[in-house]
Amino acid sequence: MNLSIKINDVLFLDIETVPQAENWKLLSKETQELYKKKTQYQRKDEFTVEEFYERAGIWAEFGKIICISVGYFIDVENKKQFRITSFFGDDEHTLLTDFKVLLDKHFAKKSNVLCAHNGKEFDFPFIARRMIVHQIDLPKKLNLLGKKPWEVPHLDTLELWKFGDYKHYTSLKLLTAILGIPSPKDDIDGSEVAKVYYEEKNLERIVTYCEKDTIAVAQILLRFNNQHLLKDEDIIRV
């Protein structure tokens, strides 16, 4: 694709989200009614509203972020190294604040961009909405008010793969498979995250999954530019 953006200026990321409450019965009557109205079109007659609550994590109004994994390239002895770290935990306010500090201190240059798979439809707006809920000032990279489309500092590997075909959707798992990239979905997938979080209480497993997705997004951008894929020794967790 010969993207003009320097890969060292890109912050790759992925988020994992879950419903705000472990089960439907823990919600207030008002929240239950609001969720019922919000999901009426998606549910139709196939699911009761209580059955559909397991999907609440996909909406920022009813879900919360439990992990944000980020990765970036640096040059070490004339070789690319990919450094990855994660913000995670039960305290969403803290992990969002820590993520904002990273953006404001290290990825606030005009040349810096954020990159995720389906990020423009999910990750970026979800993070911004949850920051608003927690009364956290939006970092510049997420505050799009008044920006023209070409000024938005976001890259989306799904959008790049669409090549203008806006009705087309390709999952991260499918895209990595056809591009010869190791699958990030070798343990759990997004539909299982809430169960792993609430029932297994295994946040570490979710963090590992989230980091694999972040690495996969970086690998996709490398492939789009016909560059060599990362090897295990190129990936440093910090």
N, C-alpha and C positions, 0 to 999 in steps of 0.2 A: 504493500500500500504506500510505502515511502512517506509515512507521516512526518510532518515537519517538526513535531514536538520531540525534544530530547528526552530519551527514556529516563535519564537521571532526574528529570524534573517532575516525574509522575509519582504520585502516591497511590498505590493499589490498595483496595480495601474490599472487605466483605463484612456483612453483619449477620448475626443470628438473633431471631426474635421469638418470643413466646407470648401466649395470652397473659394478661395482667394478673389474673387469678387462676388458681390450679383447676378449678371446675366451676361450672355454671351456677351452682347453688351458693357460691361465695359472693356473687355479684348482688348489688343492691337492685331493688325492683326497677328503679329508674334506669340503671345501666342495662338491665335485661331488656327493657322495652326499647331503648335506643339501639341496642345491638339487633334486636328483632327487626326494626325498621331498616337499619343499615344493610342488612344481609338478605332482605326479602327477595330481591331479584336473583341473587346467586343461589339461594336455597331452593326456590320454587317449591315444588311439592315433594322433592326428593329427600329432604332432611328436615327434622324438627329443628327449631332454633337451638335447643340444648345440644343436640348431636353436632350441630355446626359450630359450636363454640370452640372446638379443638382447633379451628382455623383462625381464631381471633388474632393470632400473632401477626397476620399479614396486614392488619390495619393499625396505623399509629394511634388511633383513638381508643383502641381496645387491647393493644399489645404493648410490649416493652422490649428494649434491647438488652440482651444479656452478654453480648460479646461483639466487639469491633476489632477485627484483625487488620493490620496495615503492613505493607511491605514497600521497600524502595531500593533502587539500585545505587551502588557507589562503586567507584573505581579503586581497586586495591592492586598495586603493582601491575598496572596495565591489564587488569582482568576485572570483569564485572562480578560483583558480589551482591547478592540479594539479601537484605536484612529484613526480618519480620518480627513483629511484636504484637501483643494483643492487650486490649483493655476489656476486662470482664468482671463479672460479679453480680450479686443481687442488688447492689445499690446503683441504679441506673443513673442517678444524678452525678455520682462520682465518676463513673466511667465516661460519661458524656463530657464532663468538665475536663478530665484528663485528655480526652481526644481533642477537645477545643484548644487546649494548651499546645499540643503537638502541632496543630494546624497554624496557630498564631505565631509560634516561635520558629518553626522549621519549614513550613510549606505555605508561606504567605506571599512569596514573590509573585510577580505578575506572570512569570513563566511556568509556575507550578500548576499542575492540574490533578484532579482526582479521577481515578479510573476504577470501574466495577462492571460486572456483567449484569445487565438490566439495571444499572445504577441510576439512570435518569428516571426510571419508573418506580424504583423501589428504594434502594439503599440511601441515596442522597436526600430525597424528600422525607423519608422515614426519620432519618437522623435529625433533620431540621425541625420537623414537627415535634419530636420528643424533646428537643432542646427548648422549644417555645413552651411546651407544657411545664418544663422544669425551670422556666424563667432564666434560661442561660442565653446570653447574647450570642447571636449567630456569628461564627467566624466568616470572614470575607468570602471564603471559598464555597460557602453554603448560602450566602445572602444574594439571591438573584434579582432582587427588586431593581427594576430600571435597566437591567442588562439586556442587550440585544443578543439574539441566539448565538452569534459568533463570538460574543464576549464571555459566554458561560464557560467557566474553567473545568468542565467535566468531559471525560471520555467514557464511552460505553461500548464495550466489546460486542454486545448484542446489536447495538445500533450500527456499528461498523460492519458487522457481518450481514446486516439487512441490505446494504447497498441501495437504500432508498425504497425497499419493499416493506412498507410499514405494516402490512398484514402478516408478516412472517415472524415466527418466534422459534428460536433454537435454544434449547437448554444448555447450561454449562457442561453437563455430562455428555450430551450429544456432540457439542462442538469440540471438546477435548478428544473425544473418541475419533472423530473424522480427521483431526489434525495430528494424530499420533502423539498426544500428550497424556502422560499418566493420569488416570482418573482420580479426581478428588473425592469421589463418592464410593470409596472402597470399604466404608464402615457404616455410616448412617447417611440419610438424606434429610432434606429440609422438613419433610412431613413427620419425622421422628424426633425432632429436636425438643419439642415440648414434653414428650414422654420421658426422654433422657433427663431433662432438667427437673421436672416435678416428681416423677416416680423413681427414677434411678438416682437422682440427685448427683449426677456425674457431670459437673460443669467442665472438668478437665477434658473429657471426651468431646464435648461440644467445641471447646477452644481449638483442639487439634483439627477437628473437621473444618472450622472456620478458617484456620490458617492454610489448610490444603486448598480451599477455594480461592483464597487470595493469591497463593502461588500459581494456581491454574490460570487465573486472569492475567498474571504477568507473563506466563508462558504463551498464552494466546496472542498477546500483543507482540511478543518476540516473533512468533510464527507469521503474524500479519506482515512483519517487516523482513521476513526471510532471514532472521538471525538464529543463531544456535540456541537451543533450549538450555535451561538451567540444569546442572547436575546436582546431586545431593550435596556435594562438597561446596557448591556455590551458595548454598542457602544457610544463613546464619540467624539463629533465633536470639533476640536480645531482650 
